[in-house]
Amino acid sequence: MMTSIEICAGAGGQALGLSMAGFEHIALVEYEKEYCQILKKNRPDWNVICADVKDFSGIEFRGKVDLFSGGVPCPPFSIAGKQLGKEDERDLFPEAIRLIEEIKPRAVMLENVRGFLDPIFAEYRTTLLNQIRDLGYKVQIKLLNASDYGVPQLRPRIVIVGIRNDIRASFNYPLKKPENTKNVGETLADLMGANGWPGTSDWVKKANTIAPTIVGGSKKHGGPDLGPVRARKAWAKLGIDGISIANEAPSPDFVGMPKLTSRMIARIQGFPDTWDFGKKKTIACRMIGNAFPPPVAQAVGEEIRKILEHESFYF
């Protein structure tokens, strides 16, 4: 089993995907207590460290880690935010660099929003990638769409992968397999019809494309919904009322456009139905929307594992 350490673990999207790819987490670092509780609830055997990553030292793990991963906070680079980049106090890339230097993992995987590729961050991006290279890694960066890896939404995310220089094999990003991705109707048919709503079959026919990007928001955001006006219009084309989130599937006498439940949103995000986000709807939706889709993390993780296993076998 390959070992990994992850920072900014959130509600477990990336951790779950990497676990399915064959990595054993020897430490998951997360600051938000609510997220830590969800991680521990779903995987009691995971070593969840509920602490500020700035206070976390990787020195004791040096030489023991195959993969260092993280989904550092995206607000500094998000189109929805002010795009302050390195000037944003939430930018934790410097901490990632520190930990890579302390731990010296065999591989690195960091993900962030598409906005990280915007021209305004060109200098910062170049500096960051060069810092990883200077620590002894071959580095690549690529924009991946979740819909190419079995997730029924576009959700573009950048994924940085670094392979340590002493590992001779070359890393390749996972091949796209959009033909394996179901549309929203196919994905949610059983959940939407769980309470006997007679309109389910007609709705499934209407919801015949992938979803807009699921949004998470922040604590400052109000109640749970599916995003701003533009996003709600996109959801409406799929026959979904995005103004709020439902507590349960539509009833037999329901008329109109149904709303999604948090469980439905989690499935669109690629989480298994067994992953428990708790009973607080607003918090659950924020956790789900801010997560890295597990199938994407799994796809990238499997390619990284192949490289590391090949090298281990070679020697």
C-alpha positions in Angstrom: 0.0 0.0 0.0 1.3 3.4 -0.9 1.3 6.1 1.8 0.1 9.7 1.6 -0.3 12.9 3.6 -3.0 15.4 2.7 -3.4 19.0 3.8 -6.7 21.0 3.6 -8.5 17.7 3.5 -12.0 19.3 3.6 -14.8 16.8 3.7 -12.8 14.0 2.1 -13.3 14.2 -1.6 -9.6 14.0 -2.6 -8.8 11.7 0.3 -11.6 9.2 -0.6 -10.5 9.2 -4.3 -6.8 8.6 -3.4 -7.9 5.9 -1.0 -9.7 4.2 -3.8 -6.6 4.6 -5.9 -4.6 2.6 -3.4 -3.1 5.2 -1.0 -3.1 4.8 2.7 -3.4 8.1 4.5 -1.0 8.4 7.4 -2.2 11.9 8.1 -5.0 14.2 7.0 -4.7 17.8 8.1 -7.9 20.0 8.2 -8.5 23.2 10.1 -12.4 23.3 10.2 -13.8 21.3 13.1 -17.0 20.4 11.3 -15.0 18.9 8.4 -12.8 17.0 10.8 -15.9 15.5 12.4 -17.2 14.3 9.0 -13.8 12.8 8.1 -13.7 10.9 11.4 -17.3 9.8 11.2 -16.9 8.3 7.7 -13.4 6.9 8.2 -12.7 6.3 11.9 -9.4 4.6 11.0 -8.0 7.7 9.3 -5.5 9.8 11.2 -7.3 13.1 11.1 -5.3 16.0 12.5 -7.6 18.9 13.2 -5.2 21.8 13.2 -4.0 24.9 11.2 -1.6 23.6 8.5 0.7 26.4 9.5 1.2 24.6 12.8 1.7 21.2 11.2 5.3 19.9 10.9 6.2 17.3 8.3 9.7 16.5 9.7 8.6 13.4 11.5 7.2 12.0 8.2 10.4 12.6 6.2 11.2 9.5 4.0 7.9 7.8 5.0 5.5 9.3 2.4 4.9 8.3 -1.2 2.4 11.1 -2.0 1.9 14.6 -0.6 -1.5 16.0 -1.7 -3.8 18.9 -1.0 -6.6 21.0 -2.2 -5.4 24.4 -0.9 -8.1 27.0 -0.4 -9.3 28.3 -3.8 -10.7 31.8 -2.9 -7.4 33.6 -3.6 -7.7 32.4 -7.3 -11.5 31.9 -7.7 -13.4 33.9 -10.3 -16.1 34.2 -7.7 -13.7 35.9 -5.3 -11.4 39.0 -5.4 -8.5 37.0 -7.0 -6.0 38.4 -4.6 -3.6 35.4 -5.1 -0.5 35.6 -3.0 -1.8 38.7 -1.2 -4.8 36.7 0.2 -4.2 35.4 3.7 -5.9 32.2 2.7 -3.2 31.3 0.2 -1.6 28.2 1.6 0.6 27.3 -1.3 3.7 28.5 0.7 2.8 26.0 3.5 2.5 23.3 0.9 6.0 24.2 -0.4 7.3 24.1 3.2 5.9 20.7 3.8 7.1 19.2 0.6 10.6 20.3 1.6 10.2 18.8 5.1 8.6 15.5 4.0 10.4 14.9 0.7 7.6 12.7 -0.7 8.1 10.7 -3.8 5.2 12.5 -5.5 3.1 15.6 -5.1 -0.5 16.3 -6.2 -2.1 19.7 -5.6 -5.4 20.9 -7.0 -7.1 24.3 -7.3 -9.6 26.2 -9.4 -9.4 27.1 -13.1 -8.8 30.7 -12.1 -5.3 29.7 -11.1 -4.4 29.7 -14.8 -5.6 33.2 -15.4 -3.0 35.6 -16.8 -3.1 37.7 -13.7 -1.4 34.8 -11.8 1.2 34.0 -14.4 4.1 35.2 -12.4 2.9 33.6 -9.2 2.2 30.3 -11.0 5.7 30.2 -12.6 7.3 31.0 -9.2 5.3 28.2 -7.5 6.1 25.6 -10.1 9.8 26.5 -10.0 9.8 26.2 -6.2 8.6 22.6 -6.5 11.1 21.9 -9.3 13.9 23.4 -7.1 12.9 20.9 -4.4 13.8 18.1 -6.8 10.6 17.3 -8.8 9.5 17.0 -12.4 6.4 19.2 -12.4 3.3 19.3 -14.7 0.1 21.3 -14.5 -3.1 20.6 -16.4 -6.7 21.6 -16.4 -9.0 18.6 -16.0 -12.8 18.5 -16.5 -14.6 16.2 -14.0 -17.0 15.1 -16.7 -14.1 13.4 -18.5 -13.8 11.0 -15.5 -17.3 9.9 -14.7 -18.6 12.9 -12.8 -21.8 14.4 -14.3 -20.8 18.0 -14.1 -18.1 20.1 -15.9 -16.2 21.2 -12.9 -12.8 22.3 -14.3 -9.9 22.1 -11.9 -6.2 22.4 -12.3 -4.1 19.6 -11.0 -0.4 20.0 -10.4 1.6 16.8 -10.3 5.3 16.5 -9.2 7.4 13.3 -9.5 10.7 13.3 -7.6 13.7 13.5 -9.9 15.2 10.1 -8.7 12.1 8.4 -10.1 12.8 7.7 -13.8 9.4 6.9 -15.1 7.3 9.7 -16.7 3.9 10.7 -15.4 0.9 11.0 -17.8 -2.4 12.4 -16.8 -5.3 9.9 -16.9 -7.0 9.4 -20.3 -10.3 11.1 -20.8 -13.3 8.8 -20.8 -16.3 11.0 -21.2 -18.3 8.1 -22.6 -18.4 6.6 -19.1 -20.2 9.7 -17.7 -23.9 9.6 -17.1 -26.1 12.6 -17.5 -27.9 14.2 -14.5 -31.2 12.4 -15.2 -29.5 9.0 -15.4 -27.4 9.8 -12.3 -30.4 10.8 -10.1 -33.3 8.9 -11.4 -33.6 6.5 -8.4 -33.2 9.3 -5.8 -35.6 11.7 -7.6 -38.3 8.9 -7.7 -37.6 7.6 -4.2 -40.9 8.9 -2.8 -43.0 7.9 -5.8 -43.1 11.1 -7.7 -44.9 10.3 -11.0 -43.1 13.0 -12.9 -39.7 11.3 -12.5 -39.5 9.6 -15.9 -40.4 12.9 -17.7 -37.9 14.8 -15.6 -35.1 12.2 -16.4 -35.7 12.8 -20.1 -35.4 16.5 -19.6 -32.2 16.3 -17.5 -30.2 14.8 -20.3 -26.9 16.6 -20.0 -24.3 17.1 -17.4 -24.7 19.6 -14.6 -23.3 23.1 -14.1 -20.5 23.2 -11.6 -21.7 22.6 -8.1 -20.9 25.6 -5.9 -19.9 25.4 -2.2 -19.6 29.0 -1.0 -18.4 30.1 2.4 -19.7 30.6 5.9 -20.7 34.2 4.9 -23.0 32.8 2.3 -26.7 32.5 3.2 -28.8 29.3 3.0 -28.0 26.4 0.6 -28.8 26.9 -3.0 -27.3 26.0 -6.4 -25.6 29.3 -7.0 -26.2 32.8 -8.5 -28.8 33.7 -11.2 -26.8 32.4 -14.1 -26.3 29.0 -12.5 -29.9 28.7 -11.6 -30.9 29.4 -15.2 -28.6 26.5 -16.2 -30.2 24.2 -13.6 -33.7 25.3 -14.8 -32.8 23.9 -18.3 -32.4 20.5 -16.5 -35.7 20.9 -14.8 -34.3 21.8 -11.4 -35.3 24.6 -9.2 -32.0 25.9 -7.8 -33.3 28.6 -5.5 -32.9 26.3 -2.5 -32.2 22.7 -1.4 -34.9 20.2 -0.6 -35.0 18.0 2.5 -36.3 15.0 0.6 -37.3 13.9 -2.9 -40.6 15.1 -4.4 -43.8 13.5 -3.1 -46.4 11.7 -5.2 -48.6 14.8 -5.4 -45.7 17.2 -6.2 -46.2 19.6 -9.2 -43.5 21.8 -10.7 -39.7 21.8 -10.9 -38.1 19.6 -8.2 -35.2 20.7 -6.0 -32.1 18.7 -5.3 -31.4 17.2 -1.9 -27.9 17.3 -0.4 -27.6 13.6 -1.2 -28.4 14.2 -4.8 -25.8 17.0 -4.9 -23.2 14.7 -3.3 -23.9 12.0 -6.0 -23.4 14.6 -8.8 -20.1 15.5 -7.1 -19.1 11.8 -7.3 -19.5 10.8 -3.6 -20.9 7.4 -2.8 -24.3 7.4 -1.1 -22.7 6.0 2.0 -20.6 9.1 2.7 -22.4 10.9 5.5 -22.3 14.8 5.6 -24.3 15.1 8.7 -27.8 16.5 9.2 -27.2 20.2 8.8 -28.2 21.0 5.2 -26.4 24.3 4.8 -23.1 22.9 6.1 -23.5 19.7 4.1 -24.0 21.6 0.9 -21.0 23.8 1.5 -18.8 20.7 2.2 -20.0 18.9 -0.9 -19.6 22.0 -3.2 -16.1 22.7 -2.0 -14.9 19.1 -2.4 -12.7 17.7 -5.1 -14.7 15.0 -6.9 -13.5 11.6 -5.7 -13.5 10.0 -9.2 -11.1 12.6 -10.5 -8.8 12.2 -7.5 -8.9 8.5 -8.0 -8.1 8.7 -11.7 -5.0 11.0 -11.1 -4.0 8.9 -8.1 -4.0 5.7 -10.0 -1.6 7.2 -12.6 0.7 8.4 -9.8 0.6 5.0 -8.2 1.6 3.3 -11.4 4.7 5.4 -11.7 5.7 4.8 -8.1 5.0 1.0 -8.2 6.9 0.7 -11.5 9.9 2.4 -9.9 9.7 0.2 -6.8 9.5 -2.9 -9.0 12.3 -1.7 -11.2 14.7 -1.5 -8.3 
